């Protein structure tokens, strides 16, 4: 009698928990609408821009194939082949309803295709029957345990169990989500070469400068939209022995496709320079915002960290290390979402470890400094530095003298300011962990250790990925007008762009 | 809480802190109050809270809280209109902290698998006395800390001797490219620095070295950042005395030696791990994780690595040297050499060591333990446990649970 009563109570609870799932499921159609709207901007870039050049079509087709191709579990295979095969199988296995939104827009943006699939999958992270029976049995167990106890205690125990189960469901949902986002990648034969030329753009002011060149704001002469072009001086690249890094940058950017990673539309070269056409992220650098705010409240830092984590997870699962995480390389788009830019040090690491020292001194992991071959774990260290810097306003290790700085990093002693919450300190102590066999992100559960960390408990990861969450800060810009007010002013220099005399190093940079 | 109480509290705070922007201060104060009260209210129904998967409305309300959150109260933060919902918050920056954009640094890209194919460059060996002196010079530097004996000598042998006959010669000039690291053997050098940032070496040479900083004496070194990457020299170093002798080491040679060896060691680890039957259920990626986690330990001849009867959780691979396996009452049962391993069953079972392993010569071992294994690979242990080979390992020819010899093919 007692048992049945509690069991039935249990089952209503199951009902309510599936409710939670279905609520989020019912949210999704509207989310889709939102995401299609949001991305329609990009669709226009893709379809209308640079007239007649079918730039996005190819990537969309294969994108659908990759995100649908459940057989495509092997990460390394993404880099090699299997794309046409995956495409074939995907078309077979495609559910008609999942194509609805894609067909309405004719050429749907890559993003909405991908997330349509995510939405279809999310409501059932566990097989329907499995999730029901497991939760039911947990309640039955409960009812036995709980017999004869006082109501209030009973309630507490039940909520603890529910909390555990809830965490499990959440974990399954998140891992499913990650699984999907990781498989979205552009095909290997996706070419960026010669799609555009210097005559297609009107070069405007400088948005930033680097060791090998500068980034310009440009306006397309065809669709009048604004883009950013990174110009690299070939001779400098060769002199500074960065050929491999530059070629890797082009290759990796031409393959990746992620909401928080900048899009490479195409590349070209003239006699002296390389050009990379990318999105113009109008909101400026996260660096500038951070320095203006001095530091971010936890909620804000958490939001930006979450977007970075998804991007890093995506890169790592496609066997790429990023190696230069810092607020200077995180741009805000017009909506206030992040875009990771500058893949100058990104590298494919399918088999080997890295041994080139690169990055930014404040963000270098101890294993890089102590001349050990290193791997993806170094990016998670940098994430720790980034979160610390967002929360504190300055990085955890600092010295004017670089050698002293490196000694500090190796020593690994972090002073947490008093306003850091215990949860953030706990997470940071696991990221700023000198021993890579203890560092979060590098353990058996990979990035899940970070994603499921209590500090991110109030983050809804699917909403982060679909960008359906209110951003903490919307850049005060006039969108689509080529507004570069969020960028610092740089002195313009005379440029020699477009020269065709004495072409240099064309064989080295033949893919540009 | 009555209105009077709230008012009194606010008044006291305003009197105490005397905020410049009174309206903002009051706004923050009430926001804080409201939030505190709501959070008490919310605590009442934790059950629904625990069900919410980061409910959007919750997240939004908390985002709104940021505007007037506890962190943003009073003297801690300042309202800046351009920052939208965000605020300028108080930070005590570290002394001399540079708030400017940071430049990336990089060494030349290097591919160790390519130069493993090339013949190894050799350098003429230096006099042992010289080596000892050089080694003492760099002992405290972290760049040399991870080098073991033979690589240390290799690096130091790669240093070239330079003689500087006169005083007043600049060895390095501020702002110039940094390619070399130097150790002073004989003579003294002065260090000077110009306060300007990004000064060119031409300017330094034409208009003076700047302020005197310090003097470098024999046995000391300078320019060590050049071993890490090419950064412009931060100061100038000028000979103070005549008849100077310095040793120079360039970054490329240094890094090449270090990574060539690291690469060889890594290849050795991977091939050794492949030969361990108990690990054969792991894939290449998992074995790489173990190779990453291996720690080198060195035992001097005669010291004991594991002792019969002890409970152990460490696994060992012999990188170099010889070890004797001793069983109580039986004496030495076998000698293990490079490529052999022992203690691998400690990774799966709590085992009592069935023999003692003692270093016969200087013994270099690579080791990792069960907790590390669990952290990195987790349930891969279950796979291993169910393997017939793992069970076979328990009845090997020595009737010993924790000793195993690899097939002869692995012996280089």
Contacts between the chains, C-beta under 8 A, distances in Angstrom:
chain1	res1	chain2	res2	distance
A	16	B	51	7.4
A	17	B	51	6.8
A	20	B	51	5.6
A	20	B	52	7.7
A	20	B	53	7.0
A	24	B	53	6.9
A	155	B	47	7.5
A	159	B	46	6.6
A	159	B	47	4.8
A	159	B	50	6.0
A	162	B	47	7.3
A	162	B	50	6.3
A	162	B	51	7.1
A	163	B	50	4.7
A	166	B	50	6.0
A	166	B	51	6.1
A	166	B	53	7.8
A	170	B	53	5.7
A	173	B	53	7.6
A	210	B	104	7.8
A	211	B	103	7.0
A	211	B	104	7.3
A	240	B	106	7.9
A	240	B	108	7.8
A	240	B	230	7.6
A	241	B	108	3.7
A	241	B	109	6.5
A	242	B	106	6.7
A	242	B	108	7.9
A	242	B	109	7.0
A	243	B	109	7.6
A	244	B	109	4.2
A	244	B	111	7.9
A	245	B	106	7.0
A	245	B	109	5.9
A	287	B	101	6.5
A	289	B	83	7.8
A	289	B	86	7.4
A	291	B	99	5.9
A	292	B	80	7.2
A	292	B	82	7.6
A	292	B	83	6.3
A	292	B	88	6.8
A	293	B	83	6.2
A	293	B	86	5.1
A	293	B	87	6.6
A	293	B	88	5.8
A	293	B	89	6.1
A	294	B	88	5.8
A	294	B	89	4.9
A	294	B	90	6.9
A	294	B	91	4.3
A	295	B	89	5.1
A	295	B	91	5.1
A	296	B	86	7.4
A	296	B	89	7.8
A	297	B	66	4.7
A	297	B	69	5.8
A	297	B	71	5.1
A	297	B	72	7.0
A	297	B	89	7.4
A	298	B	71	7.8
A	299	B	62	5.7
A	299	B	63	5.9
A	299	B	65	7.6
A	299	B	66	5.1
A	299	B	69	7.8
A	300	B	66	6.4
A	300	B	86	6.7
A	324	B	104	5.6
A	326	B	102	6.5
A	328	B	101	5.3
A	328	B	102	6.4
A	344	B	104	7.1
A	345	B	104	6.9
A	345	B	106	6.6
A	352	B	112	7.8
A	352	B	113	6.4
A	353	B	266	7.1
A	353	B	292	7.6
A	355	B	110	5.9
A	355	B	112	6.0
A	355	B	255	7.8
A	355	B	259	4.5
A	355	B	262	6.8
A	355	B	263	7.5
A	356	B	106	6.6
A	356	B	107	5.4
A	356	B	108	7.5
A	356	B	109	5.0
A	356	B	110	5.6
A	357	B	105	7.3
A	357	B	106	6.8
A	357	B	107	4.6
A	357	B	228	5.8
A	357	B	229	5.5
A	357	B	255	7.8
A	358	B	104	6.9
A	358	B	105	6.7
A	358	B	106	3.7
A	358	B	107	6.8
A	358	B	229	7.8
A	359	B	104	6.6
A	359	B	105	7.0
A	359	B	106	7.8
A	360	B	102	4.9
A	360	B	103	7.2
A	360	B	104	5.1
A	360	B	105	6.9
A	361	B	102	7.0
A	361	B	105	6.3
A	362	B	102	6.2
A	369	B	142	7.2
A	369	B	228	7.5
A	370	B	142	6.4
A	370	B	143	8.0
A	370	B	145	7.2
A	370	B	146	5.5
A	371	B	143	6.7
A	371	B	146	6.3
A	371	B	255	7.3
A	371	B	258	5.0
A	371	B	259	7.4
A	371	B	262	7.5
A	372	B	146	6.9
A	372	B	262	6.7
A	373	B	112	7.9
A	373	B	259	7.1
A	373	B	262	5.3
A	373	B	263	7.2
A	373	B	266	6.3
A	375	B	292	6.8
A	392	B	91	7.0
A	393	B	89	7.5
A	393	B	91	3.7
A	393	B	93	6.7
A	394	B	91	7.0
A	394	B	93	5.5
A	394	B	94	5.8
A	394	B	97	5.4
A	398	B	94	5.1
A	398	B	97	6.1
A	400	B	96	5.4
A	400	B	98	7.4
A	401	B	234	8.0
A	402	B	225	5.6
A	402	B	228	7.9
A	402	B	231	7.1
A	403	B	224	6.1
A	403	B	225	6.0
A	406	B	142	6.7
A	406	B	228	7.6
A	407	B	142	6.2
A	410	B	142	5.6
A	419	B	71	6.4
A	436	B	292	6.6
A	436	B	293	7.4
A	437	B	292	7.7
A	437	B	293	4.6
A	437	B	368	7.9
A	437	B	372	4.8
A	437	B	375	6.0
A	437	B	376	5.9
A	438	B	375	6.6
A	442	B	376	7.6
A	443	B	375	5.1
A	443	B	376	6.1
A	444	B	374	7.9
A	444	B	375	6.7
A	444	B	376	6.0
A	444	B	377	5.7
A	444	B	378	3.6
A	444	B	379	7.7
A	444	B	380	8.0
A	445	B	378	7.5
A	457	B	54	7.1
A	458	B	54	4.8
A	458	B	58	6.5
A	458	B	59	5.9
A	458	B	62	6.8
A	459	B	54	5.4
A	459	B	59	7.6
A	460	B	53	5.8
A	460	B	54	3.6
A	460	B	55	7.5
A	460	B	56	6.6
A	460	B	59	6.7
A	461	B	54	7.9
A	463	B	54	7.6
A	463	B	56	6.4
A	468	B	56	7.8
A	469	B	56	6.9
A	469	B	59	6.5
A	470	B	59	7.6
A	470	B	60	5.4
A	470	B	63	5.9
A	472	B	63	5.8
A	472	B	66	6.6
A	472	B	85	6.0
A	472	B	86	6.6
A	473	B	83	7.1
A	473	B	84	5.2
A	473	B	85	6.0
A	473	B	86	5.2
A	474	B	84	6.0
A	476	B	82	6.2
A	476	B	84	6.7
